[in-house]
Amino acid sequence: MSIKRKENGKNILGVGGANMDVHLKISGDYVLHDSNPGRLLLSPGGVTRNILDNLAKLGLCCSMLTAVGKDVFGDEILRSCSAAGIKTDHVFRSGEEYSSSYIALIDGEGDMFVGACDAEILEHMPLSYIEAAETDLKAADAIVCDTNLTEEQLKRLTELSGDTPIFIDPVSTAKAKRIKDIAGRFYCIKPNRMELEAITGMECLTDRDIQAACEKLLREGVREVAVSLGARGCYYADSEGYSFFRTPAAVEEMVNASGAGDAFTAGLVYSYIQGLSPEETVDTALRCGSIAVMSGETINPAMSEELLKAE
């Protein structure tokens, strides 16, 4: 397996979730246990795929290793990746499992109030598939992954990556536990508060709790931790001693918040590639998240370096 690099470019290799997103935005106030009027939007998604899509729009060369079914959703996922500039030459296709899918209900304010993901196909992706990519894992400038991969797959990924920094999104409280014993192998972890609790086994109710949990991860070997805190922004800490809370600039209208976290992680990776300072890194990541929520789609088609750097 060999992934071509673009001339003078930086190569980002993603290993993780790619699925179809089904978003249903409720019109006005919703009533539980009843039928509600809404608007349906179907689009390609998946944490790692979404991060790569944002990074490709920011001018980086992206390739993806994932599993999709030999079905309509699988065809559309591959087509959308190609259209976004994400290379999928070596995607694992299964004829026995359905492609991953994600369903989210969006409230009238544009925020998700419940979601569910079926990513079981990734659990059937053989370790030999990841092992065949060892050369590319070591040659990449950065690796992006998520906890839709199994604990065994994640462990093998970290063993094969050499010195390549790995950025991971823990996805959910249930799946975040998959990296509890190997957290120190990742360069950067981007959890929310509940995922941070799941990874560290520490209560994270107060600011001091969050700081203590991040300090634990840094002692284990993590280089950067960026904890997303919703509308409040994030808390950042790294192994060089930098730590601070940061609040994002106000967004004129939040249309759909479901893609904010993926865009934020993309901003962290982009900042690493650009060699930005901790403060610049967090501001860039928050700016990416703000751009994401201004679109009804999971990935804002307007995402670009020009828009990112615009005042």
C-alpha positions in Angstrom: 0.0 0.0 0.0 1.4 3.4 -1.0 -0.2 6.8 -0.7 1.1 9.4 -3.0 2.1 12.8 -1.6 1.4 16.0 -3.4 4.5 18.1 -4.2 5.6 20.3 -1.3 2.4 19.2 0.5 1.7 17.8 4.0 0.1 14.4 4.1 -2.6 13.7 6.7 -3.7 10.0 7.0 -7.1 9.3 8.6 -8.0 6.0 10.1 -11.5 5.7 11.4 -15.2 6.4 10.9 -16.9 7.3 7.6 -20.6 7.1 7.4 -23.8 8.7 6.1 -25.3 11.3 8.4 -29.1 11.6 8.7 -29.9 15.0 10.4 -33.5 15.9 11.2 -34.0 19.4 12.4 -37.1 20.0 14.4 -39.2 23.0 13.4 -39.8 25.1 16.5 -40.4 23.6 19.9 -40.5 19.8 20.0 -42.8 17.4 21.9 -41.2 14.2 23.2 -43.0 10.9 22.5 -44.9 12.5 19.6 -44.4 13.2 15.9 -42.8 16.6 15.2 -42.5 18.6 11.9 -39.0 18.9 10.7 -36.5 19.1 7.9 -34.4 16.1 6.8 -30.8 16.4 5.5 -28.7 13.4 4.3 -25.0 13.9 3.9 -21.7 12.0 4.2 -20.2 12.0 7.6 -18.1 10.1 10.2 -15.7 11.7 12.6 -12.5 11.0 10.8 -14.0 11.5 7.4 -15.4 14.9 8.5 -12.0 16.0 10.0 -10.3 15.1 6.7 -12.9 16.9 4.7 -12.3 20.1 6.6 -8.5 19.6 6.3 -8.7 19.1 2.6 -10.7 22.3 2.3 -7.9 24.0 4.3 -5.4 22.9 1.6 -3.9 19.7 3.1 -3.4 16.4 1.3 -5.6 13.8 2.9 -6.0 10.0 2.6 -8.3 7.7 4.4 -8.3 4.2 5.7 -11.8 3.0 6.7 -14.4 0.3 6.0 -17.6 0.7 4.0 -20.1 -1.7 2.8 -20.8 -2.7 -0.8 -24.1 -0.8 -0.7 -25.6 2.6 -1.7 -24.3 4.4 1.4 -20.8 3.0 0.7 -20.8 4.2 -2.9 -21.9 7.7 -1.8 -19.3 7.8 1.0 -16.5 7.1 -1.5 -17.9 9.4 -4.1 -18.1 12.3 -1.6 -14.6 11.6 -0.3 -13.3 11.8 -3.9 -15.2 15.0 -4.5 -13.7 16.5 -1.3 -10.2 15.6 -2.3 -9.8 12.7 0.1 -7.9 9.7 -1.3 -9.7 6.4 -0.8 -7.7 4.1 -3.0 -7.3 1.5 -0.2 -10.6 1.6 1.6 -11.7 -1.8 2.9 -15.0 -2.8 1.4 -17.1 -5.5 3.1 -19.9 -7.4 1.4 -21.1 -8.8 4.7 -21.7 -5.5 6.7 -23.7 -2.4 6.1 -21.9 0.9 5.8 -21.9 3.1 9.0 -24.7 5.5 9.6 -25.4 8.3 12.1 -28.7 9.8 13.0 -29.0 13.1 14.9 -32.1 15.1 16.0 -31.4 18.8 15.9 -33.5 21.2 18.0 -34.9 24.6 16.9 -31.8 26.3 18.1 -29.5 24.2 15.9 -28.1 22.1 18.6 -28.1 18.3 18.8 -30.2 16.9 21.6 -29.8 13.2 20.7 -27.8 11.1 18.3 -27.0 7.5 17.5 -24.3 5.9 15.4 -24.0 2.4 13.9 -20.3 1.9 13.1 -20.2 -1.8 13.6 -18.6 -2.4 10.2 -15.3 -0.9 11.6 -15.2 -3.6 14.2 -15.0 -6.2 11.4 -12.1 -4.4 9.7 -9.2 -6.9 10.0 -6.0 -5.9 11.8 -4.1 -7.0 8.7 -5.7 -4.1 6.8 -4.1 -1.6 9.3 -0.8 -3.5 9.3 -0.6 -3.3 5.5 -0.5 0.5 5.9 2.5 0.6 8.2 4.8 2.4 5.7 2.2 5.1 5.1 1.5 5.5 8.8 5.1 6.2 9.5 5.5 8.5 6.4 2.4 10.7 7.2 2.9 14.1 8.7 0.0 13.5 11.1 -2.6 10.8 11.7 -6.2 11.4 12.6 -8.3 8.7 14.2 -11.4 8.2 16.4 -12.7 5.6 18.8 -15.1 4.0 16.4 -12.0 1.8 15.9 -11.8 -1.1 18.5 -9.4 -1.1 21.3 -7.3 -3.7 19.6 -7.3 -1.7 16.3 -6.3 1.5 18.1 -3.5 -0.3 20.0 -2.1 -1.8 16.8 -2.4 1.6 15.1 -0.2 3.3 17.8 2.3 0.5 17.5 2.7 0.9 13.8 2.8 4.7 13.5 6.4 5.2 14.6 7.0 8.9 15.4 4.0 10.2 13.5 1.8 12.3 15.9 -1.7 10.9 16.3 -4.7 13.1 16.9 -7.7 11.3 18.3 -11.3 12.3 18.8 -12.9 10.1 21.5 -16.4 10.3 19.8 -18.5 9.4 22.9 -18.4 8.5 26.5 -19.0 4.8 25.8 -16.2 4.5 23.2 -13.8 6.9 24.9 -13.0 4.2 27.3 -11.3 2.3 24.5 -8.2 4.5 24.9 -8.2 4.5 28.7 -5.2 2.2 28.9 -3.3 3.6 25.9 -4.0 7.3 26.2 -0.4 8.2 26.5 0.4 7.0 23.0 -1.6 9.8 21.4 0.0 13.2 20.6 -3.3 15.1 21.0 -6.7 14.1 22.5 -9.8 16.2 21.9 -12.5 15.1 24.4 -15.5 16.8 25.8 -16.0 16.9 29.6 -17.8 13.6 29.8 -15.3 11.9 27.5 -12.5 13.2 29.6 -14.1 11.6 32.7 -14.4 8.3 30.8 -10.7 8.3 29.7 -9.2 9.4 33.0 -11.7 7.9 35.5 -11.8 11.3 37.2 -14.7 13.5 38.0 -14.7 16.6 35.8 -17.4 18.8 37.2 -15.4 21.9 38.0 -12.6 23.8 36.2 -10.1 22.4 38.7 -11.4 18.9 38.0 -10.8 19.4 34.3 -7.3 20.7 34.8 -6.4 17.8 37.1 -7.7 15.3 34.5 -5.7 16.9 31.8 -2.6 16.9 33.9 -3.1 13.2 34.4 -3.1 12.6 30.6 0.0 14.8 30.2 1.9 12.8 32.8 1.0 9.6 30.8 2.6 11.0 27.7 0.0 13.0 25.8 1.4 16.1 24.3 -1.7 18.2 23.9 -5.2 18.0 25.4 -8.0 20.3 24.1 -11.3 19.8 26.0 -14.3 21.1 24.2 -16.8 22.9 26.5 -19.6 23.8 24.1 -20.6 27.4 24.0 -17.9 28.2 26.6 -15.2 27.2 24.2 -12.4 24.9 25.4 -9.6 24.2 27.9 -6.2 23.6 26.5 -3.1 22.1 28.1 0.2 20.8 26.8 3.4 19.1 27.9 5.3 22.4 27.5 3.4 23.9 30.4 0.8 26.0 28.5 -2.8 25.8 29.9 -5.7 28.2 29.6 -9.5 28.4 29.0 -10.6 30.1 25.7 -14.1 31.4 24.7 -14.9 31.6 21.0 -16.1 34.8 19.3 -19.9 35.0 19.1 -21.6 33.5 16.1 -24.3 35.5 14.4 -26.5 32.5 13.8 -25.9 28.8 14.8 -27.6 26.7 12.1 -26.3 23.3 12.9 -23.8 22.5 15.7 -23.2 18.9 14.8 -20.1 19.5 12.8 -18.4 21.9 15.2 -16.3 19.3 17.1 -14.9 17.7 13.9 -14.0 21.1 12.5 -12.4 22.1 15.8 -10.2 18.9 15.7 -9.3 19.8 12.1 -8.2 23.2 13.3 -5.9 21.5 15.9 -4.3 19.4 13.2 -4.0 22.3 10.7 -2.3 24.4 13.5 0.2 21.6 14.2 1.2 21.4 10.5 1.5 25.2 10.4 3.6 25.3 13.5 1.3 27.7 15.4 1.7 28.7 19.0 -0.7 27.3 21.6 -2.8 30.4 21.7 -2.9 30.6 17.9 -3.8 26.9 17.8 -6.8 27.2 20.0 -8.0 30.4 18.3 -7.7 28.6 14.9 -9.6 25.5 16.2 -12.4 27.6 17.7 -12.6 29.6 14.4 -13.0 26.4 12.5 -15.8 25.3 14.8 -17.5 28.7 14.4 -17.4 28.4 10.6 -18.9 24.9 10.8 -22.0 25.8 12.8 -22.9 28.5 10.3 -23.9 25.9 7.7 -26.8 23.4 7.8 -24.4 20.8 6.5 -22.1 18.9 8.7 -19.2 20.3 6.7 -19.5 23.9 5.8 -18.7 24.0 2.0 -17.3 27.5 2.5 -14.5 26.3 4.8 -11.2 27.5 3.4 -7.9 29.0 4.5 -9.1 32.4 3.2 -12.2 32.3 5.4 -10.3 30.9 8.3 -7.9 33.9 8.2 -10.5 36.5 7.4 -11.1 39.1 10.1 
